[in-house]
Amino acid sequence: MKTFNITFFYLFIITAAIDSTEVSFSLSQTGKAEKTQGPVIKQIQDVFFSDPNHGWAAGSEIVRTTDGGKTWSLVETGYDTNFRTIWFIDSLKGFAGADWGLFIKTTDGGDNWERIWQMTGGHCIKIQFPGGSIGYVVYSNSAVFKTTDGGVTWEQQNLPVIDYHYTGFISAHFFNELTGYIVTNVGTLLKTSDGGLKWIDHIEGRFSGGTLHDIYFSDSLHAWKFSSGSDPNHWQNSAYSTDGGRTWAGWYIDGEEVRLIRLVDELNGFAVTLSGLLYITTDSCKSWIKKNSVSINKTYLNTFDLIKIFPVDKNSMYLAGNSLYKYSVSEDRWTDLLLGITTSLDHPVEKLHFSLEQNYPNPFNPSTRIRYSVPEETGFVSLKVYDILGTEIAVLVNEEKPAGTYETTFDGTNFSTGIYLCKLQSGKYSETKKIILMK
């Protein structure tokens, strides 16, 4: 293994311009509302609290709170990029990873940041310190690094040569210093039981049932996975394993597909369903209690946008997605911490707008997900993809659609690397986004 110090990778520059959409909401309600102070940032990829008061959220920017989420301030990193993952060892020392391999650290809570490296050919998708000074950094281009001294030095891990080298990593989870899992977008599951010295192809094959998006292990036996299925009306399938991920069975709560789950400890945890309902468990997932708060439904907080769930304790947790949300068990309500909207027990009334969201992931290979909203029945809705010269290459949607928010997939397997245009049109309305296929 090689030991890497402060700077050792070349800067990777991409010249293609990527459009991004800043999500906002129009919300009216009969219940009491209260405001929080904070900047509006774009899609949030990760959230982390070192204690109940000190927290950070990462996305198009990094924001910070020192009062438990009551107020948020923008952190100046000096980098104009999309941050995908963030982790703090304590209230001062932390790390953040971004697109195009950027990996930075701070020792003063985020006031100042120092670049550790910028790696070519991949995105930093996971930073995790499962115990003390031992930490891992995972990249989308199949690279894993480990530190045993709190991030002073990092060693690249040796990984088995299997077909994941031709796809990339999409998710990782370490539930202690020795044991961790990494998932590829073709469904292979890599496992280490000795702190990264040896990795094995854990299931001797691939997951079935669509493209895997997330995996979570609560211990060495119990695991959950969430993947895109073949049913266009259900972008994910949730499954549960009790044998360390070797076999899986469909997993539902009250007939609801589950979008995210995280446990606080051996007894307590939170789960959010695809329809936006919140459940809590207090008995190690043996039973789940549906909370009475309003559903975070697809017109307010589309569950397609939910990326991370972070429980602080059994009484509160955070959701990261198109904004940052906090749920209080005792008050049974959601608070939008960045947009400053709090929902109470009364039902909100949401208003949809025509919108075409930026595809995710972007850049992509070979497929990407595209979400759009239609506020009313306006006849045919078309969603098409064109090459840079304006030639139509794919028709994703071409039919009448009732009011709602929808998601579809574009498969670029048969197309070459480059910039493409995705156009949504209905009546007099049209919107176009640039999407980048990178093989």
N, C-alpha and C positions, 0 to 999 in steps of 0.2 A: 504493500500500500504506500501511496505517496502522502506526505504531510504538506498541506497548503497553508501559507500565511496570508498576509493581508490582500495582495492583488496578484492575480495570476491569469486572468482570462481577458481576452480581447473584447472590446466593445462591439456589440452587434447592432448595426443600424439598419432600420427598415425605412424605405422612402415612401411606401404607399401610405396614402391618407386614409384614415378610418373614421367614419362618422360615428358618433355616439349620441345616445338619447338620454337626457336628464329627465327622470320620472317625477311627476308631480301628481297630486290627487285633488279631486274636488269632492268634499265630504260635508254633508249636512246631517245633523242628528238632533234628537230631542233630549238626549241626556246631557249631563254636565260635561263641559270641555275645559281643559286647562292647557296652557302653553308651556313649552320648554324652549330654551334658547339654544340655537346651534346652527351651523352652516348646512345648506342643502348640497349634498354631494351625490354623485352618480352611483350606479350599482355597487353595493357593498359586498365584498367577497368573503370577509372574515371579521370576527369580533373576538376580543380577548380581554378578560378582567384578571388582574393579578390579585385583587382583593375586592370586596364589595364597593369600594370607592374609586379605585383607579382602573380605568378601562380605555381601550383603543378600538377603533373600527377602521378597516382598510378597504379601499376601493379606488375610485379615481383620485382620491386624496386619502390622507390619514387624519382622523379626528381623535380627540382625547377628552376624557372627563376625569375630574378628580373629586367629584361629589356624588358618585353613584348614578350618574346619568342625568342629573338635573340640568347641567349646562355642559356644552361641548364647544371645543375650540379647534380650529384648524392647525395642524402640525405642518410646518414647513420642512420638507425633506430635501429640497433642492433638485428633485427629479420629477419630470412630467411623464408619468407612466400610470399603468393600472396595477395597483398592489393586490395580490391574490391571497397572501397569508401573513399573519402577524402573531408573535408570541413574546411574552415578557416573563423573564425569570423572577423578577420582583418589580416594584413600582418604578425602578430606574433603568434597569438593564433589559433591553429588548432587541428583537430582530424582526425585519420585514422582508418579504420576497415579492418580486413583481414580474411582469412580462419581460421577455427577452433576457432572462437570466439574472436580473438585478437582485443582489442580496446585500442589505445594509444593516447597521446596528446603531444603537444609541446607549449611552450610559447615564443619561440625565432625564429619563422619562419621555424623551422625544423632542427636547429643545434643539439638540444637535444630532446629526446623523453622519456616519462614516461608511463609505462603500467598502465592503469586504471583497466582493468580486462582481463581475458581470460576465455571465457564461454565455457562450454562443450556442445557438441551436435549440434552446428550450426555455420554458417558463418555470419559475419557482412556484410550485403548487402546494407545498406543505412544509411548515416548520413546527416541530414539536419537541419539547423537553419532557419526556415521561418521568424523569426522576433526577433531581439534583442538578449536577453539572453535565449530565449526559443528554445530548440532543441530536436530532436528525433533521436534515434538509433533503427534500425530494423534488426532483425536476421532471418535467413532462417528457424530456428526451431520454428517459431511462437512466438517470444519474442519481445516486444517493450519496450523501456525505454525513459523517458522524463526528461529533466532538465529545471529548470526555473531560474537558477543562472549562466548561461554561462558554464555549464559543471563541476561545483564544486561538486555537488551531482546529483544523478540520481534515478528516481523512476520507478519501473516496472509497466506497465499498465495492467489493467484487460481487458481481451478480451472475446468475447462471445464463448461459447463452440459449435462449429460446425465442419464440417468434415475437415476444413483446418488443424486441429491438426494432421491429418494423412498424410499430404502432405508437407506443408511448404510454406513460403512466398518467392516470387520471385521478387517483385517490390513494390515500395512505392513512394508516392508523397504527399507533404504537400504544399498547395499554400498560406496558411497564418497560423498564430499561432494557430487557432482553428480548421481548417478544413483540413483533410487529408484522403488519401485512401491507402489501402494495398491490393495487389493482390496475390492470391495463384496460384500454378501451376495446379489446377483443375478449375480455372476460377471464384472462389468466390471473391467478391469485398466487403471489409470491409470499412466502413466510420465512421469518427468521426466529430462531429460539435461543440464539446465543449472542445477541447484540449486534447482528449484522455480519459476523464472520462467515456465516454460511446461509444461503438463501435457497429454498426449494420451491418447485412448482407444486403448490400445496394440494391442488385437487386433480393433478395429472390430467389436465384438459382445460376446458373453458366453461364459464357459466353459460347457461342457455336462457333464452327468454328475453333477448334484446340487448341493447347497449347499456353497460353498467355505468352508473353515475356516482354512486357513493356507497361506502361500506363502513360499518361501525361494529367494533367488538367491545363488549363490556367486560369480558374475561376470556380465557383461553377456549371456552366452549361456546358461548352465546354470542351470536352475531346477527346483524341485519344488513340486507343489501337492497338497493333501490335502483331500478333500471328502466329504460324505455322499452315498452312492449310493442307488439304488432298492432294493437288496437289503437286507431288514431284518436279515439276519445279518451284514452288513458295513457298519458305519456310515460307513466312509470308503473312498474310492478314491484311490490314490496314482498320480501321473503325473509324467513327466519331460519337460523341454523342452531342446533343444540350440540353439534359435534365438531365445532371449530371450523365450520365452513365447508366440510366435505359433502354434506347433503343439505338440501334446502326445501322448504315448503312455503306455500303462499301464506302471507301474514296479514290479517285484517283486525281492526278494532270496530266492533258493532257493524261489520260489513263494509267499513271504510278502508280504502287503501291508504297506507301511511307514507308520508313524504319525508319526515325527519324524526329521529329519536335520539335522545341523549339521556344518560342516567347521571344523577348527582352522586349517588353512593350505591351500596348494595341493595337498598330498599326503594329509593325515591328516583323518579325520572319524569320526563316530559315527552310527549309525542304529538306531532301535528299531522293531520290527515291531508289527503290531496284536496278535499273540499274546504279545508281551512279550519277544521274543528280542532280544539285542543283537549288532550287527555292527560291526566297525571296518574302515576302509579305510586303506591306506598308499600307494596309487597313484592318487590322484585319481579314486576311484570306479570304476576299471576292474574291480576285484575286491573282494569283501567277505569278511571272516573272521568266522565265527561263534564267539563266545566260549563257554566251557564252563560258565559260571555258571548258576545256576538261572534259569528264565524268570520275569520279573515278570508272572505270569499274572493273569487277570481276577479271581481271588479274593483275591490279595494286593495288587497295585497295578493296578487296572483301567486299561487303556490309554485308555479313554474319558476318564479324569481327567488324563492327561498333557497339559500345556499348553505347557511350554517345556523346551528342552534347552540347556544352556550348557556348552560345552567350555572348560576352563581351559587345557589343553595336550593333547598327544597321549596322555598317560598318565592323565588323569582328566577326568571331566565330571559335571555335575549335572543332575538331572531335577526339574522342579517340577510338582506336581499335588496329590493329596490329602495329600501331605507333601513333604518335600525329601529327595532321594536322591542319593548320591554313588557313582560307580563308579570303582574303581581297576583299571587294566589290569594292572599287575604282580601284584596280589593276586587279580584276577579275582573280585571280590565287590561286592555292593551294601550300602550302609549307609544306614539311615533316620536322618538326622541330627537330626530333631526328635522322633521317637518313641523313639529310642534302641535300634534293633534292627539288627543286622548279619547278613546271610545269607552263608554260606560256600558251598563247592561241594556240600555235601550237600543233598538235596531237602527243602524245608520241607513241613510239613503244615498246611494252612490250614483254618479252620472258618468256614463261611458263617453269617450271621445274617439273619433277615428284616430288610429295610431298604428304605426309600424315600428316595432321595437328593433333595436340592433340585434342581429343574430348572435347566438352564443353556442359554442365558443367562436371567437373571431380573432385571428385567423383560425381555420379549421382544416381537418384532414381525417377521414374523407367526408364526414357529414356534419351538419350544423342545424340547430333548432331555431325557428323563426316564430315569433309571437306577434299577433296583431289583434286589434279591437275594432268592432263594428257597433255603433251606438243604436242603430235602428235598421229595419228592413228597407234597403235601398235598391233592391234588385240584385243583379249579379255582382259578385265580388271576385276579382281576379288577383292572383298573386303569381307573378312570373319572374323568371331569372333571365338576364341578358348578359352577353359578353360585353367587353369594353367598347366594341364597335356598334353596339345596339342590336345585335342579332339575338332573337329569342332562342334560348336553349332548353328551357324547362318551364312547364306549367304546373305550379304547385296547387293552386286553387282556381276554380272557374265555375262557380255555382252560387245560387242564392243562399244567403246566410242570415239567420235571425240575429238580433242584438246579442252581443257576447264577446268574450275574449277567447281566441283560438291559438293553437300552436301546431306547426307542421314541421317537417324535416326536409332539407335539401341534401341530396346525396351527390357528391362531386367525384365519385369514383371514376367516371368515364371522362372527366374533364381535366385539363392541364392546369398547372399552377398559374395564378393570376388574379386580377381584380375583376369581380363581376358585379352586376347591378340587380338588386332585388326590388321590384316595383309592386306596390299595392294600389289597386284602383277600384273605385266603386262610385258610379255616378260622376259627379263633378270633382270628387276627392281623389287625389293620388299622392303617394309619397314613395320616395326611393332611398334605399340604403346601399352603401358599398359593402360588399362582403369579400373576404380574401381567402382563397383556397391556396394552401401552402403544403406541397408534398415534399 
